Amino acid sequence: METVGQQKLWSFAERGEKAVPLTCSAVRHSSARAVGSFLDLAKKVAELQFMNRDLVLMFRGQSGDHKNKSGNTTLKPTIFRAKTATKVPTEKTLAARYAQLDAAEVALVGGYRSGSTPGSQRLRRQQILRWSILQHYEVCPTPLLDVTHSLRIAALLCCSWGCGGRSRDGYRCATFEWCSDSKCGCWAANCQTLQRLSALSGATAHSGRLSLG
């Protein structure tokens, strides 16, 4: 089994229209490629999927590209994020966040009366399920990071974040409005690693950014 960071990835360099083989570090260090429409984005992703046929592509929409001190793209769950991507949270901050997470878990389990609500026993047993619920409803920071197999969902999220969540007519983005600060990231995971981690925890693994903007 190969690690994504140790093998070549097909991605788009800062110049050129065709995907080329690059190292994971080179991909992370490169600038995102701008696209003018969802169709343009979908065509580029289709090429990446064809060229990286041994990898599973997953997507994430966010407001910007967060880089570390080395200028490489980083992916961090909210609980591990500092105010700037070039820094790390202090030990005191992490302790406070985990205390908040623990309290939220207790409150969530307590909200399910013993035996009276479907899934209550599963909720008490599986921490990953509690984290998933808290993450989905943005109750508090968790160690989970949202990714999706749907390019359209990721594009909609990056559009929503980048445009402040509303379109020009005042409604939630129902169509794609491409803003200069909107970022739709594409990541690749080794198939065997993905299947193993999914079986263990229900979580999704990801590594190796294929830069798209």
Backbone as a ProteinNet text record, in pm:
[ID]
protein_1_A
[PRIMARY]
METVGQQKLWSFAERGEKAVPLTCSAVRHSSARAVGSFLDLAKKVAELQFMNRDLVLMFRGQSGDHKNKSGNTTLKPTIFRAKTATKVPTEKTLAARYAQLDAAEVALVGGYRSGSTPGSQRLRRQQILRWSILQHYEVCPTPLLDVTHSLRIAALLCCSWGCGGRSRDGYRCATFEWCSDSKCGCWAANCQTLQRLSALSGATAHSGRLSLG
[TERTIARY]
84.6	0	88.6	61.7	139.4	73.6	155.4	105.8	97.2	-12.1	-31.9	86.2	140.2	249.5	378.1	390	512.2	499.9	388.6	371.1	336	348.4	315.7	164.1	119.5	-20.5	-32.5	-137.1	-164	-245.5	-194.8	-263.2	-232.3	-293.5	-271	-163.6	-56.5	47.7	-4.6	74.2	30.1	16.7	91.9	80.3	55.6	-16.6	-47	-190	-246.4	-386.8	-409.1	-305.6	-318.6	-261.3	-319.2	-268.4	-131.1	-44	92	123	216.8	252	332.7	290.5	356.6	364.1	456.4	460.5	351.5	319.3	217.6	258.8	387.1	436.3	424.1	453.1	442.6	298	207.1	65	20.1	60.2	21.3	79.7	198	265	214.8	152.6	109.7	-13.2	-33.9	-153.7	-272.5	-391.4	-512.3	-536	-599.5	-633.4	-772.8	-783	-912.8	-998.6	-1128.8	-1224.3	-1334.3	-1391.6	-1492.8	-1635.4	-1655.7	-1791	-1784.8	-1901.2	-1905.8	-1869.9	-1909.7	-1875.5	-1724.1	-1657.5	-1511.8	-1448.9	-1501.9	-1453.4	-1473.9	-1593.7	-1626.6	-1535.3	-1501.2	-1412.4	-1272.5	-1224	-1090.4	-1088.3	-1193.4	-1200.8	-1212.4	-1285.8	-1297.8	-1160.1	-1078.4	-943.3	-859.4	-872.6	-798.4	-841.2	-969.5	-1018.1	-965.7	-961.2	-911.7	-762.8	-685.7	-540.9	-501	-581	-554.3	-650.5	-652.6	-755.5	-744.4	-629.3	-613.2	-651.2	-696.3	-729	-876.7	-928.4	-1065.8	-1060.3	-1132.3	-1133.5	-1247.9	-1216	-1316	-1300.9	-1405.4	-1407.2	-1449.9	-1406.1	-1441	-1449.6	-1557	-1571.7	-1542.3	-1458.5	-1426.7	-1396.1	-1381.5	-1372.3	-1236.1	-1132.7	-1000.2	-903.1	-782.4	-676.4	-585.3	-586.6	-511.8	-374.4	-269.2	-133.6	-52.7	41.5	127.6	248.6	344.7	462.1	543.1	537.2	611.5	537.6	418.2	339.6	264.9	247.8	174.7	32.1	-60.3	-199.5	-215.2	-295.6	-320.8	-468.4	-497.1	-634	-641.8	-715.2	-725.9	-871.6	-916.5	-1049.2	-1055.4	-1173.1	-1189.2	-1125.2	-1124.4	-1072.3	-920.7	-853.5	-708.4	-664.8	-758.6	-723	-691	-592.4	-561.8	-623.8	-602.8	-661.2	-601.1	-475.6	-411.3	-354.4	-350.1	-306.4	-159.2	-82	61.4	93.3	-7	15	-63.7	-37.8	-111.9	-176.6	-290.3	-355.4	-267.4	-279.9	-204.4	-264	-186.1	-234.2	-358.8	-361.6	-478.1	-602.2	-584.3	-697.1	-750.8	-660.6	-702.7	-776.2	-726	-790.7	-931.9	-948.8	-1080.8	-1175.9	-1123.4	-1207.2	-1251.7	-1160.6	-1197.6	-1293.7	-1279.5	-1375.1	-1514.1	-1518	-1645.7	-1705.7	-1619.9	-1665.8	-1719.8	-1650.1	-1696.3	-1832.8	-1848.1	-1975.3	-2087.8	-2056.3	-2157.5	-2198.1	-2101.7	-2133	-2225.3	-2195.7	-2279.4	-2420.9	-2431	-2562.3	-2639.6	-2567.5	-2632.7	-2687.2	-2605.2	-2650.5	-2765	-2754.8	-2861	-2993.3	-2985.3	-3107.7	-3184.6	-3117.6	-3183.5	-3220	-3344.2	-3388.2	-3358.6	-3311.3	-3267.3	-3376	-3347.4	-3436.4	-3559.5	-3589	-3713	-3695.1	-3572.3	-3545	-3465.6	-3507.6	-3431.7	-3287.5	-3192.9	-3052.6	-2983.5	-3053.6	-2993.6	-2876	-2888.3	-2778.9	-2657.2	-2681.9	-2572.2	-2503.7	-2579.8	-2524.6	-2434.8	-2475.1	-2394.1	-2264.9	-2270.4	-2153.8	-2051.8	-2097.4	-2009.1	-1978.2	-1856.7	-1815.1	-1814.4	-1774.8	-1769	-1906.4	-2011.8	-2147.7	-2183	-2144.6	-2170.9	-2096.3	-1970.7	-1894.1	-1956.8	-2006	-2067	-2188.3	-2270.1	-2390	-2351.1	-2257.9	-2212.9	-2145.2	-2072.7	-2006.5	-2109.1	-2207	-2306.8	-2385.7	-2423.9	-2503.7	-2418.1	-2285.9	-2192.2	-2213.5	-2232.5	-2252.3	-2121.7	-2012	-1881.5	-1773.2	-1648.7	-1539.8	-1521.8	-1492.2	-1469.5	-1342.5	-1292.4	-1176	-1210.1	-1333	-1375.4	-1364.8	-1346.6	-1339	-1437.2	-1519.1	-1621.2	-1561	-1583.8	-1551.4	-1669.5	-1676.8	-1789.4	-1743.5	-1816.8	-1791.6	-1858.4	-1944.5	-2019.6	-1948.1	-1904.9	-1841.9	-1939.8	-2064.9	-2165.7	-2187.7	-2192.8	-2211.6	-2092.3	-1970.9	-1851.3	-1847.3	-1885.2	-1886.1	-1990.2	-2105	-2209.6	-2163.8	-2093.5	-2045.1	-1939	-1846.2	-1743	-1803.2	-1905.9	-1977.4	-2047.7	-2114.8	-2189.7	-2098.2	-1984.1	-1889	-1828.1	-1787.2	-1718.5	-1808.1	-1937.6	-2031	-2105.6	-2060.7	-2129	-2257.8	-2280.1	-2395.2	-2520.2	-2514.4	-2634.6	-2601.7	-2697.7	-2680	-2726.5	-2718.9	-2751.2	-2897.3	-2986.2	-3127	-3163.2	-3063.1	-3088.8	-3117	-3121.2	-3149.7	-3020.3	-3031.1	-2917.3	-2874.2	-2743.4	-2692.2	-2755.6	-2842.3	-2902.7	-2828.5	-2761.8	-2675.6	-2534.2	-2437.9	-2299.4	-2255.3	-2213.5	-2156	-2009.8	-1922.7	-1781.5	-1717.8	-1668	-1602.6	-1451.5	-1375.1	-1230.1	-1174.8	-1248.7	-1198.1	-1262.2	-1345.3	-1406.7	-1306.3	-1300.6	-1207.6	-1280.3	-1265.1	-1316	-1196.4	-1163.5	-1046.1	-1081	-985.5	-1002.6	-889.1	-923.6	-821.7	-831.5	-718.4	-711.7	-672.7	-733.5	-701.2	-675.8	-578.8	-554.4	-678.2	-725.3	-851.8	-849.3	-738.9	-731.3	-733.1	-661.6	-661.4	-800.3	-867.5	-1002.2	-1098.2	-1094.5	-1184.7	-1156	-1028.1	-991	-1036.6	-1012	-1051.2	-1202.8	-1269.3	-1414.8	-1475	-1417.2	-1467.2	-1443.3	-1332.2	-1298.3	-1382.2	-1403.5	-1463.3	-1576.9	-1600	-1702.3	-1650.9	-1524.9	-1466.7	-1407.3	-1372.9	-1316.3	-1174.5	-1082.2	-942.7	-918.9	-825.1	-791.8	-648.5	-581.7	-445.7	-406.8	-327.1	-278.1	-375.2	-357.2	-449.7	-422.9	-528.8	-520.6	-579.2	-493.9	-537.7	-632.4	-746.4	-843.6	-896.3	-931.2	-982.6	-1114.8
-118.8	0	124.4	219.1	340.4	453	544	664.7	775.1	851.9	955.3	1050.6	1087.5	1183.2	1132.7	1002.9	945.3	905.9	935.9	900.6	1023.8	1013.3	1124.5	1139.6	1263.7	1294.8	1374.8	1347.6	1428.7	1548.7	1667.4	1789.3	1898.3	2013.7	2126.6	2216.6	2237.4	2329.1	2472.4	2565.3	2704.8	2755.9	2695.1	2730.4	2603.5	2618.7	2502.6	2457.7	2404.3	2366.1	2218.6	2136.4	1993.8	1953.4	1847.6	1795	1732.1	1748.3	1693.9	1622.7	1526.4	1457.3	1547.9	1557.6	1641	1565.2	1604.7	1547.7	1611.5	1546.2	1599.7	1737	1751.2	1879.4	1989.4	1955.9	2055.3	2098.7	2004.5	2036.3	2128.1	2095.1	2176.2	2316.4	2329.7	2458.9	2545.7	2485.2	2559.4	2643.8	2742	2825.4	2753	2786.7	2725.1	2774.5	2690.3	2726.6	2787.1	2903.9	2970.3	2905.2	2899	2850.4	2954.6	2958.4	3059.8	3013.3	2880.9	2828.2	2689.2	2638.2	2503	2400.6	2426.5	2335.1	2327.4	2440	2443.1	2362.7	2379.9	2305.1	2155	2117.2	1976.2	1910.9	1982.8	1929.2	1903.7	1996.7	1979.5	1863	1850.7	1740	1607	1605.4	1482.5	1438.6	1534.2	1500.8	1447.3	1508.8	1462	1320.4	1293.3	1161	1056.4	1091.1	997.8	970.6	1074.7	1059.9	996.2	1017.2	958	842.3	747.8	643.3	548	544.2	456.2	525.5	649.5	727.5	764.1	785.6	833.7	983.6	1059.8	1204.6	1247.6	1338.2	1397.7	1548.1	1618.9	1763	1835.9	1960.9	2045.6	2190.4	2258.1	2399.6	2483.5	2586.1	2671.7	2811.8	2905.9	3047.5	3087.1	3006.8	3043.4	2927.9	2950.9	2851.2	2881.7	2796.6	2821.3	2755.1	2836.9	2786.2	2800.3	2707.6	2712.1	2802.1	2801.3	2887.9	2856.9	2732.4	2693	2726.9	2780.9	2814.6	2698.1	2590.5	2472.3	2474	2428.8	2419.7	2324.8	2364.2	2281	2249.4	2134.9	2094.1	2062.2	2141.8	2119.6	2127.7	2033.7	2046.9	2172.9	2222.8	2348.5	2344.6	2230	2222.5	2244.4	2222.7	2238.1	2365.9	2452.2	2573.4	2688.7	2767.7	2892.2	3006.9	3129	3243.3	3259.8	3220	3221.9	3083.5	3045.7	2910.7	2886.9	2993.5	2978.1	2949.9	2949.3	2925.5	2803.8	2759.7	2648	2695.9	2637.5	2679.1	2648.9	2728.8	2703.7	2583.8	2527.6	2413.8	2452.1	2573.9	2621.9	2628	2675.9	2685.5	2547.3	2452.2	2316.3	2251.7	2272.8	2215.5	2270.3	2400.2	2462.7	2409.7	2388.7	2338.4	2194.9	2111.9	1973.5	1966.1	2057.3	2062.2	2099.4	2192.7	2230.6	2114.1	2040.2	1924.1	1816.6	1789.7	1690	1728.9	1856.3	1903.5	1890.8	1919.8	1908.6	1763.4	1670.3	1528.1	1482.2	1524.9	1487.9	1541.5	1666.8	1727.2	1656.6	1616.8	1547.7	1412.8	1335.4	1204.6	1221.2	1323.4	1348.4	1386.2	1442.2	1480.8	1362.6	1249.1	1126.7	1045.3	1041.8	967.4	818.7	756.7	617.4	524.9	463.1	362.1	415.1	545.4	598.3	656.5	678.3	738.4	641	617.1	526.8	573.8	480.9	514.8	568.5	573.9	632.3	548.3	416.5	331	345.5	352.6	370	504.6	606.2	738.3	737.8	663.8	656	577.9	476.7	390.5	451.8	524.4	567	716.7	745.9	885.8	954.3	878.7	936.7	984.3	916.9	958.6	1088.3	1098.9	1222.8	1339.7	1316	1421.8	1463.2	1365.3	1394.4	1485.5	1457.5	1539.8	1680.7	1691	1822	1900.6	1830.5	1894.9	1943.5	1859	1892.8	2017.8	2027.4	2141.2	2254.9	2243.5	2348.4	2391.7	2291.7	2320.1	2368.1	2301.5	2336.7	2276.6	2320	2260.8	2112.9	2032.9	1889.2	1849.4	1727.5	1680.4	1632.5	1652.3	1606	1717.7	1678.1	1772.6	1728.1	1819.2	1786.7	1775	1661.9	1642.5	1570.6	1573.3	1511.7	1449.4	1348.8	1290.5	1373.2	1467.9	1546.9	1678.1	1693.6	1818.1	1934.5	1908	2014.8	2068.6	1980.2	2025.5	2109.6	2062.7	2137.2	2274.2	2278.7	2405	2499.9	2445.1	2528	2585.2	2504.2	2550.3	2658.4	2640	2742.2	2869.5	2856.2	2973.3	3044.7	2968.6	3026.6	3099.7	3033.1	3098	3220.3	3207	3317.1	3436.4	3412.8	3521.8	3565	3518.6	3555.5	3479.1	3372	3286.4	3329.3	3441.6	3487	3527.7	3508	3549.1	3693.1	3745	3886.4	3919.1	3822.1	3849.7	3827	3802.5	3792.3	3652.7	3553.9	3416.7	3336.7	3225.9	3136.3	3094.4	3083.7	3053	2926.4	2939.2	2823.7	2796	2898.1	2881.3	2921.1	2896.6	2920.2	3061	3138.2	3269.7	3261.4	3270.2	3249	3377.6	3378.6	3494.4	3469.5	3576.4	3562.7	3488.4	3490.5	3424.3	3288.1	3241.4	3109.5	3001.9	2893.6	2786.1	2651.6	2574.5	2438	2345.8	2280.5	2193.8	2051.7	1985.4	1846.1	1765.1	1658.4	1576.3	1432.1	1362.9	1224.8	1134	1017.3	919.7	784.4	712.8	576.5	492.2	415.6	341.1	246.7	174.1	78.6	149.5	262.4	339.2	390.8	441.5	494.5	388.4	270.5	163.3	117.9	110.1	65.8	165.1	294.9	395.3	408.2	396.7	404.8	290.2	170.9	55.2	70.4	135.6	148.9	255.2	367.8	480.1	549.6	517.6	589.7	723.3	754.4	879.9	861.9	972.1	968.7	1021.5	947.9	990.8	1077.5	1167	1249.3	1297.7	1306.1	1357.5	1392.5	1495.9	1530.5	1619.7	1750.3	1844.3	1852.2	1842.7	1865.5	2003.4	2103.1	2240.8	2284.5	2330.1	2394	2515	2617.6	2734.9	2778.4
0	0	0	-89.5	-99.1	-21.3	28.1	92.8	-10.9	-7.8	-109.2	-114.6	1.5	5.6	-55.2	-80	-133.6	-280.6	-342.3	-481.9	-562.6	-692.2	-779.9	-793.2	-792.2	-815	-943.5	-1018	-1135.9	-1092.1	-1119.6	-1079.9	-1181.3	-1160.6	-1250.2	-1191.7	-1268.2	-1225.1	-1237.3	-1185.1	-1188.1	-1330.3	-1423.2	-1564	-1646	-1751.5	-1835.1	-1818.2	-1925.3	-1927.2	-1895.4	-1905.8	-1884	-1748.8	-1690.3	-1564.2	-1585.7	-1487.5	-1495.6	-1364.4	-1364	-1240.2	-1147.4	-1021.9	-922.2	-790.5	-705.1	-570.1	-485	-376.1	-285.7	-232.9	-197.8	-145.8	-250.7	-375.2	-482.2	-502.8	-492.8	-506.7	-394	-271.8	-155.7	-163.3	-222.2	-227	-342.1	-440.4	-558.9	-529.8	-615	-604.2	-666.2	-620.6	-674.8	-817.5	-897.1	-1034.2	-1037.4	-1097.3	-1106.7	-1214.2	-1188.8	-1288.7	-1303.5	-1422.1	-1448.8	-1431.4	-1417.5	-1405.2	-1344.1	-1306.1	-1251.6	-1359	-1482.5	-1591.8	-1609.1	-1602.2	-1612	-1497.8	-1377.7	-1261.4	-1280.9	-1327.6	-1346.1	-1451.2	-1556.1	-1659.1	-1603.6	-1522.5	-1464.8	-1365.3	-1286.8	-1191.3	-1265.3	-1375.4	-1454.4	-1505.8	-1547.5	-1592.8	-1477.2	-1359.5	-1242.4	-1203.5	-1209.8	-1175.3	-1273.4	-1401	-1502.2	-1483.4	-1455.7	-1442.6	-1309.6	-1204.6	-1073.1	-1048.4	-1138.3	-1137	-1018.7	-951.3	-834.9	-704	-712	-593	-591.7	-472.4	-454.4	-431.9	-510.5	-495.1	-404.2	-312.4	-224.2	-228.2	-190	-210.8	-83.2	-75.3	38.7	-7.8	27.6	-4.1	119.3	103.5	217	166.9	260.9	224.3	169.3	195.3	147.5	157.9	108.7	111.7	230.1	331.4	454.1	444.7	446	429.2	557.6	577.4	695.3	670.6	762.2	750.1	625.7	580.2	460.9	332.1	344.9	227.7	168.3	247.1	200.5	252.7	169.8	210.2	328.8	425.6	543.3	555.6	614.3	644.2	792.7	867.2	1010.4	1054.5	1136.9	1196.8	1283.1	1307.8	1380.8	1518.9	1583.6	1719.2	1722.4	1609.8	1603.7	1532.9	1500.1	1426.3	1520.7	1478.3	1547.5	1467.1	1514	1444.2	1305.3	1290.8	1159.8	1131.7	1003	965.9	995.2	1012.9	1036.7	1183	1268	1410.3	1456.1	1578.5	1637.7	1766.8	1805.9	1930.6	2051.5	2154.3	2276.3	2349.3	2441.9	2521	2600.3	2649.9	2725.7	2637	2514.6	2420.6	2386	2359.9	2326.5	2443.2	2565.4	2683.3	2698	2675	2685.4	2577.9	2458.5	2349.4	2375.5	2425	2453.8	2572.3	2667.7	2778.3	2727.6	2633	2571.5	2494.1	2422.5	2347.1	2440.7	2550	2647.4	2703.8	2737.8	2793.3	2690.8	2564.6	2459.1	2438.4	2447.4	2435	2546.6	2668.7	2783.6	2765.8	2720.3	2699.9	2588.8	2483.8	2372.1	2416	2486	2535.3	2634.7	2718.8	2816.1	2752	2631.4	2562	2506.9	2498.1	2454.1	2577.7	2612.4	2731.2	2714.3	2818	2812.8	2760.3	2645.1	2589.6	2520.5	2529.6	2473	2333.4	2291.8	2161.9	2075.7	1951.8	1864.2	1847.4	1861.5	1844	1966.9	2080.2	2200.8	2251.5	2245.9	2291.6	2200.1	2071.7	1976.1	1999	2028.9	2053.7	2177.2	2278.7	2400.6	2377.5	2290.2	2268	2173.3	2070.6	1963.1	1969.8	2009.1	2019.3	1883.4	1778.1	1645	1599.5	1642.9	1609.5	1681.6	1808.4	1884.3	1820.4	1783.9	1719	1586.6	1512.3	1381.1	1395.7	1495.3	1517.6	1559.6	1652.8	1699.7	1588	1502	1387.7	1287	1257.3	1155.2	1193.7	1320.7	1365.9	1420.8	1406.3	1446.2	1591.3	1678.2	1819.9	1882.8	1848.8	1902.7	1813.7	1828.8	1748.6	1780.8	1677.3	1694.6	1618.1	1640.3	1564.8	1423.4	1378.8	1246.8	1143.2	1018.1	907.4	799.8	752.9	653.2	513	449.1	307.8	244.5	113.4	44.5	-86.5	-132.6	-264.2	-374	-336	-433.2	-464.8	-588.1	-630.4	-622.3	-655.3	-654.5	-513.1	-413.8	-276.3	-230.8	-260.5	-221.6	-289	-417	-489.4	-432.1	-394.1	-335.2	-201.3	-121.9	8	-8.1	-100.4	-116.1	-172.3	-255.4	-306.2	-192.5	-106.2	4.6	100.4	135.6	226.3	161.2	36.4	-29.5	-54.5	-77	-104.8	20.5	137	260.2	280.8	201.7	222.6	149.4	76.5	7.6	-134.8	-221.9	-360.2	-376.6	-497.7	-519.3	-489.6	-504	-477.9	-331.1	-246.3	-103.6	-54.2	-142.8	-103	-90.3	-18	-7	-146.6	-168.2	-302.1	-357.4	-454.2	-520.6	-651.2	-703	-818.9	-776.7	-860.7	-822.2	-861.1	-762.8	-787.7	-748.5	-846.1	-818.2	-772.2	-648.8	-591	-587.4	-582	-585.7	-464.6	-352.7	-231.5	-209.2	-301.4	-288	-326.9	-250.9	-280.2	-273.4	-377	-377.8	-387.1	-277.8	-273.9	-312.4	-371.7	-411.9	-351.8	-278.8	-214.2	-261.6	-251.6	-297.3	-182.7	-175.7	-71.5	-134.2	-80.9	-123.9	-93.5	-189.2	-173.7	-53.6	-35.6	74.2	208.7	217.3	341.9	373	270.9	288.5	339.5	279.3	319.6	463.1	498.5	632.2	738.9	714.8	812.7	822.8	710.4	710.8	792	779	853.2	1003.5	1038.8	1181.1	1251.4	1184.6	1257.7	1186.2	1061.3	986.3	934.4	961.7	916.2	777.5	713.3	579.9	583	523.1	518.5	396.6	405.9	292	303.9	193.9	191.5	50.6	34.6	-97.6	-172.4	-163.1	-224.7	-373.2	-451.2	-594.4	-617.5	-639.6	-625	-736.2	-693.1	-780.7	-706.3	-775.5	-707	-765.9
[MASK]
+++++++++++++++++++++++++++++++++++++++++++++++++++++++++++++++++++++++++++++++++++++++++++++++++++++++++++++++++++++++++++++++++++++++++++++++++++++++++++++++++++++++++++++++++++++++++++++++++++++++++++++++++++++

